[in-house]
Amino acid sequence: MTNGLNRMTTATAKTIQIYLPTGEPRGIRIAEITTRIVQAILIPRSDLAQGKLRRELDLPGVYFLFGEAEEEVLC
């Protein structure tokens, strides 16, 4: 019988790299697992206009918009 500790020690370690293009930790964030080609890009609603200029968004992908609707449309 194995316990949770044994399962944790047999998992393969991964490194997640987070890039802050504006230098702001609450701004646009681009995360990736360094051994994969997958990226996750988080763009706060307040930075959406600036985020739309990112080259990464020209690539095929799955996009989600979270949060409540605002009165002003930024797109």
N, CA, C, O and CB atoms as a CASP TS submission, in Angstrom:
PFRMAT TS
TARGET T0000
AUTHOR 0000-0000-0000
METHOD Language model
MODEL 1
PARENT N/A
ATOM      1  N   MET     1       0.850  -1.182   0.000  1.00  0.00           N
ATOM      2  CA  MET     1       0.000   0.000   0.000  1.00  0.00           C
ATOM      3  C   MET     1       0.890   1.237   0.000  1.00  0.00           C
ATOM      4  O   MET     1       1.799   1.351   0.822  1.00  0.00           O
ATOM      5  CB  MET     1      -0.964   0.002   1.226  1.00  0.00           C
ATOM      6  N   THR     2       0.633   2.149  -0.905  1.00  0.00           N
ATOM      7  CA  THR     2       1.447   3.369  -0.960  1.00  0.00           C
ATOM      8  C   THR     2       0.685   4.508  -0.322  1.00  0.00           C
ATOM      9  O   THR     2      -0.546   4.550  -0.340  1.00  0.00           O
ATOM     10  CB  THR     2       1.830   3.725  -2.419  1.00  0.00           C
ATOM     11  N   ASN     3       1.441   5.426   0.242  1.00  0.00           N
ATOM     12  CA  ASN     3       0.797   6.627   0.791  1.00  0.00           C
ATOM     13  C   ASN     3       1.038   7.796  -0.144  1.00  0.00           C
ATOM     14  O   ASN     3       1.790   7.670  -1.110  1.00  0.00           O
ATOM     15  CB  ASN     3       1.329   6.952   2.216  1.00  0.00           C
ATOM     16  N   GLY     4       0.414   8.923   0.125  1.00  0.00           N
ATOM     17  CA  GLY     4       0.544  10.102  -0.723  1.00  0.00           C
ATOM     18  C   GLY     4       1.973  10.566  -0.867  1.00  0.00           C
ATOM     19  O   GLY     4       2.343  11.087  -1.920  1.00  0.00           O
ATOM     20  N   LEU     5       2.789  10.395   0.155  1.00  0.00           N
ATOM     21  CA  LEU     5       4.183  10.838   0.104  1.00  0.00           C
ATOM     22  C   LEU     5       4.957  10.078  -0.954  1.00  0.00           C
ATOM     23  O   LEU     5       5.740  10.681  -1.689  1.00  0.00           O
ATOM     24  CB  LEU     5       4.852  10.663   1.463  1.00  0.00           C
ATOM     25  N   ASN     6       4.761   8.772  -1.051  1.00  0.00           N
ATOM     26  CA  ASN     6       5.473   7.984  -2.063  1.00  0.00           C
ATOM     27  C   ASN     6       5.078   8.408  -3.471  1.00  0.00           C
ATOM     28  O   ASN     6       5.930   8.479  -4.357  1.00  0.00           O
ATOM     29  CB  ASN     6       5.194   6.491  -1.870  1.00  0.00           C
ATOM     30  N   ARG     7       3.809   8.687  -3.684  1.00  0.00           N
ATOM     31  CA  ARG     7       3.380   9.122  -5.020  1.00  0.00           C
ATOM     32  C   ARG     7       3.990  10.464  -5.375  1.00  0.00           C
ATOM     33  O   ARG     7       4.330  10.698  -6.534  1.00  0.00           O
ATOM     34  CB  ARG     7       1.850   9.208  -5.097  1.00  0.00           C
ATOM     35  N   MET     8       4.136  11.351  -4.399  1.00  0.00           N
ATOM     36  CA  MET     8       4.705  12.664  -4.670  1.00  0.00           C
ATOM     37  C   MET     8       6.181  12.562  -5.038  1.00  0.00           C
ATOM     38  O   MET     8       6.653  13.311  -5.894  1.00  0.00           O
ATOM     39  CB  MET     8       4.528  13.576  -3.460  1.00  0.00           C
ATOM     40  N   THR     9       6.906  11.663  -4.418  1.00  0.00           N
ATOM     41  CA  THR     9       8.337  11.566  -4.685  1.00  0.00           C
ATOM     42  C   THR     9       8.627  10.883  -6.015  1.00  0.00           C
ATOM     43  O   THR     9       9.730  11.032  -6.540  1.00  0.00           O
ATOM     44  CB  THR     9       9.024  10.816  -3.564  1.00  0.00           C
ATOM     45  N   THR    10       7.668  10.131  -6.585  1.00  0.00           N
ATOM     46  CA  THR    10       7.905   9.463  -7.858  1.00  0.00           C
ATOM     47  C   THR    10       7.488  10.321  -9.054  1.00  0.00           C
ATOM     48  O   THR    10       7.777   9.962 -10.195  1.00  0.00           O
ATOM     49  CB  THR    10       7.162   8.144  -7.890  1.00  0.00           C
ATOM     50  N   ALA    11       6.824  11.429  -8.815  1.00  0.00           N
ATOM     51  CA  ALA    11       6.417  12.312  -9.912  1.00  0.00           C
ATOM     52  C   ALA    11       7.644  12.994 -10.512  1.00  0.00           C
ATOM     53  O   ALA    11       8.633  13.240  -9.820  1.00  0.00           O
ATOM     54  CB  ALA    11       5.395  13.373  -9.418  1.00  0.00           C
ATOM     55  N   THR    12       7.567  13.291 -11.794  1.00  0.00           N
ATOM     56  CA  THR    12       8.652  13.979 -12.472  1.00  0.00           C
ATOM     57  C   THR    12       8.556  15.479 -12.189  1.00  0.00           C
ATOM     58  O   THR    12       7.501  16.090 -12.363  1.00  0.00           O
ATOM     59  CB  THR    12       8.615  13.698 -13.997  1.00  0.00           C
ATOM     60  N   ALA    13       9.645  16.045 -11.762  1.00  0.00           N
ATOM     61  CA  ALA    13       9.671  17.482 -11.449  1.00  0.00           C
ATOM     62  C   ALA    13       9.572  18.303 -12.734  1.00  0.00           C
ATOM     63  O   ALA    13      10.075  17.902 -13.783  1.00  0.00           O
ATOM     64  CB  ALA    13      10.965  17.853 -10.672  1.00  0.00           C
ATOM     65  N   LYS    14       8.926  19.439 -12.634  1.00  0.00           N
ATOM     66  CA  LYS    14       8.778  20.352 -13.769  1.00  0.00           C
ATOM     67  C   LYS    14       9.125  21.763 -13.300  1.00  0.00           C
ATOM     68  O   LYS    14       9.004  22.082 -12.118  1.00  0.00           O
ATOM     69  CB  LYS    14       7.322  20.297 -14.361  1.00  0.00           C
ATOM     70  N   THR    15       9.553  22.593 -14.232  1.00  0.00           N
ATOM     71  CA  THR    15       9.836  23.998 -13.947  1.00  0.00           C
ATOM     72  C   THR    15       8.852  24.847 -14.732  1.00  0.00           C
ATOM     73  O   THR    15       8.690  24.672 -15.940  1.00  0.00           O
ATOM     74  CB  THR    15      11.314  24.370 -14.306  1.00  0.00           C
ATOM     75  N   ILE    16       8.195  25.769 -14.035  1.00  0.00           N
ATOM     76  CA  ILE    16       7.293  26.719 -14.694  1.00  0.00           C
ATOM     77  C   ILE    16       7.988  28.075 -14.704  1.00  0.00           C
ATOM     78  O   ILE    16       8.391  28.586 -13.659  1.00  0.00           O
ATOM     79  CB  ILE    16       5.891  26.796 -13.966  1.00  0.00           C
ATOM     80  N   GLN    17       8.119  28.636 -15.864  1.00  0.00           N
ATOM     81  CA  GLN    17       8.749  29.945 -16.027  1.00  0.00           C
ATOM     82  C   GLN    17       7.652  30.968 -16.274  1.00  0.00           C
ATOM     83  O   GLN    17       6.801  30.763 -17.140  1.00  0.00           O
ATOM     84  CB  GLN    17       9.791  29.939 -17.200  1.00  0.00           C
ATOM     85  N   ILE    18       7.659  32.070 -15.525  1.00  0.00           N
ATOM     86  CA  ILE    18       6.666  33.124 -15.694  1.00  0.00           C
ATOM     87  C   ILE    18       7.384  34.396 -16.137  1.00  0.00           C
ATOM     88  O   ILE    18       8.283  34.889 -15.456  1.00  0.00           O
ATOM     89  CB  ILE    18       5.860  33.362 -14.373  1.00  0.00           C
ATOM     90  N   TYR    19       6.969  34.913 -17.287  1.00  0.00           N
ATOM     91  CA  TYR    19       7.547  36.128 -17.853  1.00  0.00           C
ATOM     92  C   TYR    19       6.575  37.274 -17.637  1.00  0.00           C
ATOM     93  O   TYR    19       5.386  37.150 -17.927  1.00  0.00           O
ATOM     94  CB  TYR    19       7.869  35.949 -19.367  1.00  0.00           C
ATOM     95  N   LEU    20       7.077  38.387 -17.128  1.00  0.00           N
ATOM     96  CA  LEU    20       6.269  39.591 -16.902  1.00  0.00           C
ATOM     97  C   LEU    20       6.713  40.651 -17.902  1.00  0.00           C
ATOM     98  O   LEU    20       7.638  41.408 -17.608  1.00  0.00           O
ATOM     99  CB  LEU    20       6.411  40.115 -15.423  1.00  0.00           C
ATOM    100  N   PRO    21       6.078  40.732 -19.086  1.00  0.00           N
ATOM    101  CA  PRO    21       6.551  41.651 -20.122  1.00  0.00           C
ATOM    102  C   PRO    21       6.540  43.116 -19.712  1.00  0.00           C
ATOM    103  O   PRO    21       7.343  43.897 -20.223  1.00  0.00           O
ATOM    104  CB  PRO    21       5.720  41.487 -21.343  1.00  0.00           C
ATOM    105  N   THR    22       5.652  43.509 -18.803  1.00  0.00           N
ATOM    106  CA  THR    22       5.618  44.902 -18.359  1.00  0.00           C
ATOM    107  C   THR    22       6.374  45.100 -17.051  1.00  0.00           C
ATOM    108  O   THR    22       6.547  46.233 -16.602  1.00  0.00           O
ATOM    109  CB  THR    22       4.181  45.364 -18.196  1.00  0.00           C
ATOM    110  N   GLY    23       6.824  44.010 -16.439  1.00  0.00           N
ATOM    111  CA  GLY    23       7.512  44.090 -15.155  1.00  0.00           C
ATOM    112  C   GLY    23       6.569  44.159 -13.972  1.00  0.00           C
ATOM    113  O   GLY    23       7.015  44.177 -12.825  1.00  0.00           O
ATOM    114  N   GLU    24       5.279  44.199 -14.230  1.00  0.00           N
ATOM    115  CA  GLU    24       4.276  44.291 -13.167  1.00  0.00           C
ATOM    116  C   GLU    24       3.744  42.893 -12.841  1.00  0.00           C
ATOM    117  O   GLU    24       3.227  42.215 -13.729  1.00  0.00           O
ATOM    118  CB  GLU    24       3.110  45.238 -13.587  1.00  0.00           C
ATOM    119  N   PRO    25       3.861  42.448 -11.585  1.00  0.00           N
ATOM    120  CA  PRO    25       3.384  41.109 -11.240  1.00  0.00           C
ATOM    121  C   PRO    25       1.875  40.922 -11.391  1.00  0.00           C
ATOM    122  O   PRO    25       1.408  39.790 -11.519  1.00  0.00           O
ATOM    123  CB  PRO    25       3.774  40.794  -9.838  1.00  0.00           C
ATOM    124  N   ARG    26       1.119  41.996 -11.378  1.00  0.00           N
ATOM    125  CA  ARG    26      -0.332  41.889 -11.567  1.00  0.00           C
ATOM    126  C   ARG    26      -0.748  42.260 -12.994  1.00  0.00           C
ATOM    127  O   ARG    26      -1.938  42.357 -13.290  1.00  0.00           O
ATOM    128  CB  ARG    26      -1.062  42.788 -10.563  1.00  0.00           C
ATOM    129  N   GLY    27       0.220  42.465 -13.860  1.00  0.00           N
ATOM    130  CA  GLY    27      -0.070  42.801 -15.255  1.00  0.00           C
ATOM    131  C   GLY    27      -0.118  41.549 -16.109  1.00  0.00           C
ATOM    132  O   GLY    27      -0.491  40.476 -15.634  1.00  0.00           O
ATOM    133  N   ILE    28       0.256  41.689 -17.363  1.00  0.00           N
ATOM    134  CA  ILE    28       0.279  40.569 -18.303  1.00  0.00           C
ATOM    135  C   ILE    28       1.330  39.568 -17.829  1.00  0.00           C
ATOM    136  O   ILE    28       2.448  39.943 -17.474  1.00  0.00           O
ATOM    137  CB  ILE    28       0.583  41.057 -19.766  1.00  0.00           C
ATOM    138  N   ARG    29       0.950  38.275 -17.828  1.00  0.00           N
ATOM    139  CA  ARG    29       1.865  37.210 -17.416  1.00  0.00           C
ATOM    140  C   ARG    29       1.846  36.101 -18.460  1.00  0.00           C
ATOM    141  O   ARG    29       0.785  35.694 -18.934  1.00  0.00           O
ATOM    142  CB  ARG    29       1.482  36.653 -16.014  1.00  0.00           C
ATOM    143  N   ILE    30       3.025  35.622 -18.808  1.00  0.00           N
ATOM    144  CA  ILE    30       3.152  34.523 -19.759  1.00  0.00           C
ATOM    145  C   ILE    30       3.890  33.404 -19.045  1.00  0.00           C
ATOM    146  O   ILE    30       5.042  33.564 -18.642  1.00  0.00           O
ATOM    147  CB  ILE    30       3.902  34.966 -21.076  1.00  0.00           C
ATOM    148  N   ALA    31       3.212  32.261 -18.890  1.00  0.00           N
ATOM    149  CA  ALA    31       3.788  31.128 -18.169  1.00  0.00           C
ATOM    150  C   ALA    31       3.982  29.963 -19.124  1.00  0.00           C
ATOM    151  O   ALA    31       3.191  29.754 -20.044  1.00  0.00           O
ATOM    152  CB  ALA    31       2.890  30.712 -16.982  1.00  0.00           C
ATOM    153  N   GLU    32       5.042  29.213 -18.892  1.00  0.00           N
ATOM    154  CA  GLU    32       5.272  28.017 -19.698  1.00  0.00           C
ATOM    155  C   GLU    32       6.061  26.995 -18.897  1.00  0.00           C
ATOM    156  O   GLU    32       6.864  27.337 -18.029  1.00  0.00           O
ATOM    157  CB  GLU    32       6.013  28.368 -21.002  1.00  0.00           C
ATOM    158  N   ILE    33       5.811  25.731 -19.214  1.00  0.00           N
ATOM    159  CA  ILE    33       6.646  24.664 -18.680  1.00  0.00           C
ATOM    160  C   ILE    33       7.841  24.594 -19.610  1.00  0.00           C
ATOM    161  O   ILE    33       7.686  24.445 -20.822  1.00  0.00           O
ATOM    162  CB  ILE    33       5.874  23.270 -18.583  1.00  0.00           C
ATOM    163  N   THR    34       9.021  24.701 -19.048  1.00  0.00           N
ATOM    164  CA  THR    34      10.222  24.894 -19.875  1.00  0.00           C
ATOM    165  C   THR    34      10.527  23.734 -20.815  1.00  0.00           C
ATOM    166  O   THR    34      11.253  23.922 -21.791  1.00  0.00           O
ATOM    167  CB  THR    34      11.404  25.121 -18.990  1.00  0.00           C
ATOM    168  N   THR    35       9.999  22.548 -20.555  1.00  0.00           N
ATOM    169  CA  THR    35      10.266  21.409 -21.433  1.00  0.00           C
ATOM    170  C   THR    35       9.121  21.144 -22.407  1.00  0.00           C
ATOM    171  O   THR    35       9.115  20.116 -23.083  1.00  0.00           O
ATOM    172  CB  THR    35      10.525  20.169 -20.605  1.00  0.00           C
ATOM    173  N   ARG    36       8.155  22.057 -22.486  1.00  0.00           N
ATOM    174  CA  ARG    36       6.994  21.891 -23.367  1.00  0.00           C
ATOM    175  C   ARG    36       6.819  23.129 -24.247  1.00  0.00           C
ATOM    176  O   ARG    36       7.462  24.154 -24.024  1.00  0.00           O
ATOM    177  CB  ARG    36       5.709  21.633 -22.536  1.00  0.00           C
ATOM    178  N   ILE    37       5.950  23.024 -25.239  1.00  0.00           N
ATOM    179  CA  ILE    37       5.675  24.176 -26.102  1.00  0.00           C
ATOM    180  C   ILE    37       4.385  24.888 -25.695  1.00  0.00           C
ATOM    181  O   ILE    37       3.946  25.814 -26.377  1.00  0.00           O
ATOM    182  CB  ILE    37       5.586  23.732 -27.563  1.00  0.00           C
ATOM    183  N   VAL    38       3.788  24.465 -24.606  1.00  0.00           N
ATOM    184  CA  VAL    38       2.521  25.031 -24.140  1.00  0.00           C
ATOM    185  C   VAL    38       2.776  26.323 -23.383  1.00  0.00           C
ATOM    186  O   VAL    38       3.708  26.413 -22.584  1.00  0.00           O
ATOM    187  CB  VAL    38       1.764  24.025 -23.247  1.00  0.00           C
ATOM    188  N   GLN    39       1.944  27.318 -23.638  1.00  0.00           N
ATOM    189  CA  GLN    39       2.017  28.588 -22.912  1.00  0.00           C
ATOM    190  C   GLN    39       0.643  28.921 -22.350  1.00  0.00           C
ATOM    191  O   GLN    39      -0.383  28.560 -22.927  1.00  0.00           O
ATOM    192  CB  GLN    39       2.528  29.735 -23.834  1.00  0.00           C
ATOM    193  N   ALA    40       0.639  29.607 -21.230  1.00  0.00           N
ATOM    194  CA  ALA    40      -0.582  30.179 -20.672  1.00  0.00           C
ATOM    195  C   ALA    40      -0.337  31.676 -20.569  1.00  0.00           C
ATOM    196  O   ALA    40       0.665  32.107 -19.999  1.00  0.00           O
ATOM    197  CB  ALA    40      -0.955  29.543 -19.264  1.00  0.00           C
ATOM    198  N   ILE    41      -1.238  32.458 -21.112  1.00  0.00           N
ATOM    199  CA  ILE    41      -1.090  33.910 -21.101  1.00  0.00           C
ATOM    200  C   ILE    41      -2.267  34.498 -20.332  1.00  0.00           C
ATOM    201  O   ILE    41      -3.427  34.277 -20.680  1.00  0.00           O
ATOM    202  CB  ILE    41      -1.017  34.490 -22.556  1.00  0.00           C
ATOM    203  N   LEU    42      -1.952  35.242 -19.294  1.00  0.00           N
ATOM    204  CA  LEU    42      -2.984  35.890 -18.488  1.00  0.00           C
ATOM    205  C   LEU    42      -2.911  37.386 -18.761  1.00  0.00           C
ATOM    206  O   LEU    42      -1.875  38.020 -18.560  1.00  0.00           O
ATOM    207  CB  LEU    42      -2.806  35.580 -16.956  1.00  0.00           C
ATOM    208  N   ILE    43      -4.019  37.931 -19.218  1.00  0.00           N
ATOM    209  CA  ILE    43      -4.098  39.365 -19.501  1.00  0.00           C
ATOM    210  C   ILE    43      -5.243  39.931 -18.677  1.00  0.00           C
ATOM    211  O   ILE    43      -6.402  39.613 -18.944  1.00  0.00           O
ATOM    212  CB  ILE    43      -4.305  39.645 -21.038  1.00  0.00           C
ATOM    213  N   PRO    44      -4.951  40.759 -17.689  1.00  0.00           N
ATOM    214  CA  PRO    44      -6.030  41.388 -16.925  1.00  0.00           C
ATOM    215  C   PRO    44      -6.909  42.240 -17.848  1.00  0.00           C
ATOM    216  O   PRO    44      -6.430  42.820 -18.824  1.00  0.00           O
ATOM    217  CB  PRO    44      -5.450  42.256 -15.779  1.00  0.00           C
ATOM    218  N   ARG    45      -8.177  42.301 -17.524  1.00  0.00           N
ATOM    219  CA  ARG    45      -9.114  43.060 -18.352  1.00  0.00           C
ATOM    220  C   ARG    45      -8.637  44.496 -18.566  1.00  0.00           C
ATOM    221  O   ARG    45      -8.813  45.052 -19.649  1.00  0.00           O
ATOM    222  CB  ARG    45     -10.503  43.061 -17.712  1.00  0.00           C
ATOM    223  N   SER    46      -8.042  45.089 -17.553  1.00  0.00           N
ATOM    224  CA  SER    46      -7.573  46.481 -17.667  1.00  0.00           C
ATOM    225  C   SER    46      -6.410  46.620 -18.652  1.00  0.00           C
ATOM    226  O   SER    46      -6.132  47.724 -19.120  1.00  0.00           O
ATOM    227  CB  SER    46      -7.145  47.005 -16.294  1.00  0.00           C
ATOM    228  N   ASP    47      -5.731  45.520 -18.971  1.00  0.00           N
ATOM    229  CA  ASP    47      -4.599  45.538 -19.910  1.00  0.00           C
ATOM    230  C   ASP    47      -4.940  44.889 -21.246  1.00  0.00           C
ATOM    231  O   ASP    47      -4.044  44.597 -22.038  1.00  0.00           O
ATOM    232  CB  ASP    47      -3.404  44.830 -19.296  1.00  0.00           C
ATOM    233  N   LEU    48      -6.224  44.661 -21.506  1.00  0.00           N
ATOM    234  CA  LEU    48      -6.626  43.933 -22.704  1.00  0.00           C
ATOM    235  C   LEU    48      -6.197  44.627 -23.991  1.00  0.00           C
ATOM    236  O   LEU    48      -5.733  43.962 -24.916  1.00  0.00           O
ATOM    237  CB  LEU    48      -8.118  43.745 -22.709  1.00  0.00           C
ATOM    238  N   ALA    49      -6.338  45.930 -24.071  1.00  0.00           N
ATOM    239  CA  ALA    49      -5.936  46.652 -25.288  1.00  0.00           C
ATOM    240  C   ALA    49      -4.455  46.460 -25.577  1.00  0.00           C
ATOM    241  O   ALA    49      -4.073  46.232 -26.725  1.00  0.00           O
ATOM    242  CB  ALA    49      -6.252  48.149 -25.157  1.00  0.00           C
ATOM    243  N   GLN    50      -3.622  46.550 -24.554  1.00  0.00           N
ATOM    244  CA  GLN    50      -2.175  46.335 -24.710  1.00  0.00           C
ATOM    245  C   GLN    50      -1.882  44.863 -24.995  1.00  0.00           C
ATOM    246  O   GLN    50      -0.998  44.544 -25.790  1.00  0.00           O
ATOM    247  CB  GLN    50      -1.412  46.796 -23.440  1.00  0.00           C
ATOM    248  N   GLY    51      -2.618  43.978 -24.350  1.00  0.00           N
ATOM    249  CA  GLY    51      -2.397  42.544 -24.529  1.00  0.00           C
ATOM    250  C   GLY    51      -2.713  42.063 -25.924  1.00  0.00           C
ATOM    251  O   GLY    51      -2.085  41.127 -26.418  1.00  0.00           O
ATOM    252  N   LYS    52      -3.691  42.700 -26.575  1.00  0.00           N
ATOM    253  CA  LYS    52      -4.046  42.299 -27.935  1.00  0.00           C
ATOM    254  C   LYS    52      -2.893  42.500 -28.916  1.00  0.00           C
ATOM    255  O   LYS    52      -2.903  41.913 -29.998  1.00  0.00           O
ATOM    256  CB  LYS    52      -5.259  43.079 -28.405  1.00  0.00           C
ATOM    257  N   LEU    53      -1.920  43.299 -28.567  1.00  0.00           N
ATOM    258  CA  LEU    53      -0.770  43.553 -29.437  1.00  0.00           C
ATOM    259  C   LEU    53       0.305  42.473 -29.331  1.00  0.00           C
ATOM    260  O   LEU    53       1.259  42.477 -30.109  1.00  0.00           O
ATOM    261  CB  LEU    53      -0.166  44.898 -29.105  1.00  0.00           C
ATOM    262  N   ARG    54       0.162  41.542 -28.373  1.00  0.00           N
ATOM    263  CA  ARG    54       1.170  40.502 -28.171  1.00  0.00           C
ATOM    264  C   ARG    54       1.188  39.548 -29.355  1.00  0.00           C
ATOM    265  O   ARG    54       0.135  39.100 -29.808  1.00  0.00           O
ATOM    266  CB  ARG    54       0.902  39.729 -26.867  1.00  0.00           C
ATOM    267  N   ARG    55       2.374  39.237 -29.859  1.00  0.00           N
ATOM    268  CA  ARG    55       2.515  38.311 -30.986  1.00  0.00           C
ATOM    269  C   ARG    55       2.005  36.908 -30.644  1.00  0.00           C
ATOM    270  O   ARG    55       1.525  36.191 -31.522  1.00  0.00           O
ATOM    271  CB  ARG    55       3.976  38.236 -31.420  1.00  0.00           C
ATOM    272  N   GLU    56       2.107  36.522 -29.385  1.00  0.00           N
ATOM    273  CA  GLU    56       1.676  35.183 -28.977  1.00  0.00           C
ATOM    274  C   GLU    56       0.197  34.943 -29.283  1.00  0.00           C
ATOM    275  O   GLU    56      -0.212  33.805 -29.509  1.00  0.00           O
ATOM    276  CB  GLU    56       1.934  34.981 -27.486  1.00  0.00           C
ATOM    277  N   LEU    57      -0.599  36.004 -29.290  1.00  0.00           N
ATOM    278  CA  LEU    57      -2.034  35.851 -29.538  1.00  0.00           C
ATOM    279  C   LEU    57      -2.371  35.658 -31.011  1.00  0.00           C
ATOM    280  O   LEU    57      -3.526  35.404 -31.351  1.00  0.00           O
ATOM    281  CB  LEU    57      -2.772  37.051 -29.014  1.00  0.00           C
ATOM    282  N   ASP    58      -1.374  35.776 -31.893  1.00  0.00           N
ATOM    283  CA  ASP    58      -1.583  35.493 -33.313  1.00  0.00           C
ATOM    284  C   ASP    58      -1.565  33.998 -33.593  1.00  0.00           C
ATOM    285  O   ASP    58      -1.952  33.568 -34.680  1.00  0.00           O
ATOM    286  CB  ASP    58      -0.520  36.190 -34.154  1.00  0.00           C
ATOM    287  N   LEU    59      -1.122  33.201 -32.629  1.00  0.00           N
ATOM    288  CA  LEU    59      -1.011  31.754 -32.799  1.00  0.00           C
ATOM    289  C   LEU    59      -2.339  31.077 -32.477  1.00  0.00           C
ATOM    290  O   LEU    59      -3.145  31.610 -31.714  1.00  0.00           O
ATOM    291  CB  LEU    59       0.109  31.188 -31.906  1.00  0.00           C
ATOM    292  N   PRO    60      -2.566  29.884 -33.070  1.00  0.00           N
ATOM    293  CA  PRO    60      -3.778  29.145 -32.719  1.00  0.00           C
ATOM    294  C   PRO    60      -3.772  28.810 -31.231  1.00  0.00           C
ATOM    295  O   PRO    60      -2.718  28.548 -30.652  1.00  0.00           O
ATOM    296  CB  PRO    60      -3.898  27.855 -33.564  1.00  0.00           C
ATOM    297  N   GLY    61      -4.932  28.820 -30.628  1.00  0.00           N
ATOM    298  CA  GLY    61      -5.002  28.495 -29.212  1.00  0.00           C
ATOM    299  C   GLY    61      -6.431  28.474 -28.717  1.00  0.00           C
ATOM    300  O   GLY    61      -7.381  28.659 -29.478  1.00  0.00           O
ATOM    301  N   VAL    62      -6.555  28.248 -27.441  1.00  0.00           N
ATOM    302  CA  VAL    62      -7.837  28.264 -26.758  1.00  0.00           C
ATOM    303  C   VAL    62      -7.833  29.484 -25.862  1.00  0.00           C
ATOM    304  O   VAL    62      -6.915  29.670 -25.062  1.00  0.00           O
ATOM    305  CB  VAL    62      -8.090  26.942 -25.943  1.00  0.00           C
ATOM    306  N   TYR    63      -8.847  30.312 -25.989  1.00  0.00           N
ATOM    307  CA  TYR    63      -8.886  31.569 -25.253  1.00  0.00           C
ATOM    308  C   TYR    63     -10.112  31.604 -24.352  1.00  0.00           C
ATOM    309  O   TYR    63     -11.208  31.222 -24.764  1.00  0.00           O
ATOM    310  CB  TYR    63      -8.890  32.769 -26.220  1.00  0.00           C
ATOM    311  N   PHE    64      -9.921  32.065 -23.120  1.00  0.00           N
ATOM    312  CA  PHE    64     -11.004  32.190 -22.148  1.00  0.00           C
ATOM    313  C   PHE    64     -11.057  33.626 -21.657  1.00  0.00           C
ATOM    314  O   PHE    64     -10.021  34.270 -21.494  1.00  0.00           O
ATOM    315  CB  PHE    64     -10.812  31.205 -20.959  1.00  0.00           C
ATOM    316  N   LEU    65     -12.251  34.126 -21.423  1.00  0.00           N
ATOM    317  CA  LEU    65     -12.429  35.440 -20.817  1.00  0.00           C
ATOM    318  C   LEU    65     -13.193  35.226 -19.521  1.00  0.00           C
ATOM    319  O   LEU    65     -14.347  34.796 -19.535  1.00  0.00           O
ATOM    320  CB  LEU    65     -13.185  36.438 -21.782  1.00  0.00           C
ATOM    321  N   PHE    66     -12.546  35.526 -18.400  1.00  0.00           N
ATOM    322  CA  PHE    66     -13.140  35.341 -17.087  1.00  0.00           C
ATOM    323  C   PHE    66     -13.548  36.680 -16.501  1.00  0.00           C
ATOM    324  O   PHE    66     -12.973  37.714 -16.841  1.00  0.00           O
ATOM    325  CB  PHE    66     -12.168  34.620 -16.151  1.00  0.00           C
ATOM    326  N   GLY    67     -14.514  36.663 -15.645  1.00  0.00           N
ATOM    327  CA  GLY    67     -14.911  37.869 -14.934  1.00  0.00           C
ATOM    328  C   GLY    67     -16.263  38.351 -15.407  1.00  0.00           C
ATOM    329  O   GLY    67     -16.880  37.795 -16.315  1.00  0.00           O
ATOM    330  N   GLU    68     -16.692  39.408 -14.752  1.00  0.00           N
ATOM    331  CA  GLU    68     -17.988  39.986 -15.074  1.00  0.00           C
ATOM    332  C   GLU    68     -17.845  41.038 -16.159  1.00  0.00           C
ATOM    333  O   GLU    68     -16.791  41.658 -16.296  1.00  0.00           O
ATOM    334  CB  GLU    68     -18.633  40.591 -13.828  1.00  0.00           C
ATOM    335  N   ALA    69     -18.900  41.237 -16.923  1.00  0.00           N
ATOM    336  CA  ALA    69     -18.888  42.217 -17.996  1.00  0.00           C
ATOM    337  C   ALA    69     -18.773  43.629 -17.414  1.00  0.00           C
ATOM    338  O   ALA    69     -19.299  43.921 -16.340  1.00  0.00           O
ATOM    339  CB  ALA    69     -20.157  42.087 -18.865  1.00  0.00           C
ATOM    340  N   GLU    70     -18.091  44.470 -18.130  1.00  0.00           N
ATOM    341  CA  GLU    70     -17.966  45.869 -17.749  1.00  0.00           C
ATOM    342  C   GLU    70     -18.786  46.712 -18.711  1.00  0.00           C
ATOM    343  O   GLU    70     -19.152  46.256 -19.794  1.00  0.00           O
ATOM    344  CB  GLU    70     -16.480  46.319 -17.743  1.00  0.00           C
ATOM    345  N   GLU    71     -19.067  47.922 -18.316  1.00  0.00           N
ATOM    346  CA  GLU    71     -19.860  48.826 -19.158  1.00  0.00           C
ATOM    347  C   GLU    71     -19.131  49.160 -20.448  1.00  0.00           C
ATOM    348  O   GLU    71     -19.734  49.147 -21.521  1.00  0.00           O
ATOM    349  CB  GLU    71     -20.189  50.112 -18.400  1.00  0.00           C
ATOM    350  N   GLU    72     -17.849  49.456 -20.356  1.00  0.00           N
ATOM    351  CA  GLU    72     -17.063  49.850 -21.527  1.00  0.00           C
ATOM    352  C   GLU    72     -16.440  48.623 -22.178  1.00  0.00           C
ATOM    353  O   GLU    72     -15.854  47.789 -21.488  1.00  0.00           O
ATOM    354  CB  GLU    72     -15.967  50.865 -21.136  1.00  0.00           C
ATOM    355  N   VAL    73     -16.555  48.503 -23.479  1.00  0.00           N
ATOM    356  CA  VAL    73     -15.963  47.399 -24.213  1.00  0.00           C
ATOM    357  C   VAL    73     -14.570  47.829 -24.656  1.00  0.00           C
ATOM    358  O   VAL    73     -14.409  48.881 -25.274  1.00  0.00           O
ATOM    359  CB  VAL    73     -16.850  46.983 -25.436  1.00  0.00           C
ATOM    360  N   LEU    74     -13.549  47.006 -24.336  1.00  0.00           N
ATOM    361  CA  LEU    74     -12.162  47.368 -24.641  1.00  0.00           C
ATOM    362  C   LEU    74     -11.688  46.827 -25.976  1.00  0.00           C
ATOM    363  O   LEU    74     -10.656  47.273 -26.479  1.00  0.00           O
ATOM    364  CB  LEU    74     -11.252  46.872 -23.555  1.00  0.00           C
ATOM    365  N   CYS    75     -12.405  45.882 -26.567  1.00  0.00           N
ATOM    366  CA  CYS    75     -11.947  45.259 -27.825  1.00  0.00           C
ATOM    367  C   CYS    75     -12.423  46.044 -29.020  1.00  0.00           C
ATOM    368  O   CYS    75     -12.135  45.672 -30.158  1.00  0.00           O
ATOM    369  CB  CYS    75     -12.440  43.812 -27.931  1.00  0.00           C
TER
END
